[in-house]
Amino acid sequence: MIEQHRSEFPFLRGKIYFNYGGQGSMPQSAIAVLHEAHDRFQELGPFSSAANAWIVEEGNLTRSAIAKELGATPDTITLTEDVSVGCNIALWGMDWKDGDHILMSDCEHQGIVAAVRELQRRFDLEVSVCPLLDTLNLGDPSAIVKQYLKPNTRLFVVSHILWNTGQVLPLEEMVEICHAQSVQVLVDAAQSVGVLPLNLTALQADYYAFTGHKWWCGAAGVGGLYVRPEARESLHPTFIGWRSVITDATGNPDRFQSDGRRYEIATSAIPLYSALRSAIEFHAPFAQDRYRMICDRSAYLWERLTQLSNVKCLKQSAPEAGLVSFQLENGKHAQLVQFLEEQNIFLRVILNPNCVRACVHYFTSENEIDLLVNAIEKFNQ
């Protein structure tokens, strides 16, 4: 069954792909649905009442499909373009005051770090970093977060799965620690949605930003933001457009939408919504086993890599997600990635910590992993 499933990725033929944490390859069914949705939109007349009704329906269906996958309700989902947009909605929507404190981990993506720094500059905020990188193999991440919280901390910014090392953080425990001190939590979920089994209602994180083009294998350009209902009461809209407002009888904006739509804007590439739903549905047959299969395959890759001389995995035990980061003793990481790509094997370099990152999905085969390891061994000779 998995081989038949894998055959639905037409553009993986002839490739050995380990970059799902950057962008997943789309299944044939999602590509077909994307084309059909573009045709449907044009048939309706792009600026017609029928097209507008279709746009509204596509948005509702997509919020519902995402909410079902994430253990949430549709009213908590805002449709965005990507993780960065979702994080910026939360970061800029809070009512900041001079001297407020933002805490973030030392493993956050540069885009989020840059946004926090700009907030700091504009609002005279205090920003500090808690050292979670060193807890990959030893230590208590939750204890470190608790240690670094301050009386003036308003927000903790953290990834559920660290994009550089692949560490899965004890997020539920961290949320409890933060909420006990009235600190909200913004989660970069770029590497967790489509990998971990999730129930955001139970998790209670205030903001959970994700995308559809990585582990869900949807089209680039559509993602989402979960906003906890209690947090929505105090989060102001960052971007504003016709989708975020309700108008009065004369067409003037009267108030913001009461649900996740209040953070949406206006014109979007609606056919991407259809393609994302198709991609989510594509993975459904393996919904119960997907996370276990990802862990099994990443453990196999990790074990093979540990058997190579001159190669060191960052994690000293089998990974708990699909990211496997490793280093070469000679430090020639960029050269290795280029060497592999010339053989149609795709990985990427991470700069901090300096390493190579491989991403395995549930449909990655042992044969592909063996070919990757053999190629790394050949490069090291």
Steps between C-alpha positions, in 0.01 A plus 500: 500500500781743583661438160173582327473810718852603410428461129256791527796742520588537130783745552684282750581252226871504443557697821592405855335774698582595859379862511143469630582740782563764233229412250322178426438360154131512404305180432343463157148531641576841656658624177191391305266667749704820478457512123129420528448778755672755276272394214192514722584852613535623144181325392304675775637838392772616742304805619147363508255429779537130427878523529469692825273233644753237391782691672305513826420129478861407426616695803243334726583152373872557543473635854288197589745254344795659683311515829415131477866411448618716790239416760350848490179670391467692171443833676853485644669471157624795297608428143839651418775461242763336721650466848664843493171678430334310784776590743491865393124516556554393859814705561363828366145449627586516867459828685865561587621747760848637563701259711297187418716189473506239221679173566597275212715192459844502340376267223244721327494566126669817382175644365338487843814630672502798263132575568558494876799733464291747302232489770771567755619803305158652445350445844809510722448141611732279697597183313701208634590153381483177697757231410311194378758389243710336770204290623491284188661207680507605863304745712147618571366752245195582713714580804710737290191681371371541854839634608504766227147632545476842666222695672472718187499210249201526269581239234709188457594419137603141430483224238323173574770310308828687473571551132877463530548204736164321469441503876136459601437731794264422791267775384200417716713526813654827378155647434390412853809667645444815297128525566563463873686832472248660260739467206360423156668248267559538127601177328681468170346174377682479167643155580221355715181528292478193282742313727376493859153386605351827623210619714534876522190535716666288768847647443375851585779688321374851426630526142606209277630603156540240225518445127361252251796472264739304722393171664144521365645518145258770387566786263721785617305810598242379750535441872319594816500634851316347794395760757373374833153651564616655828793664321284628216330743737822702535667444160439790262501456122842562347396498134150620412289443189145427395514143628582616852207737541120502509339794322185692581206561268691772316807284439719666761706280735303465820703248703754222469402138447454317830702194396835426331396691189566828681873452425454424131532768233355494150603338171670163534589219260186305581582195280782429746235429763354220291846355443582509871182316592582239236852461641367460854252240379777319314678424829181387676548122447813519716366747757525256790846370410662803334695626801622152594610436142688831487679416825583148377656634182691780671631248754620279216681791336648609833627148571657470154671837538644409840676207333695730269845622592550876485125560549338616823125527558402796716257285692653220705182292488245425231304811389142554613394658169603509135804729524844337517789747531863394476851638459808395306834505679650695211220758516439484124124520532427726204724287279319185612158645423620608155655157439174329594285730289709416196378144557138613549515455877362809674591621850588843642761678709410655837730779619429493875608253609709440190367169367312319224129427546316205348119476522329163474128460443283198570527394134880534485636152424786314665656467156509878464661530842758237407583685177544824695731342755704329229540833320617671821748220556629540144541877551708437813740264329 
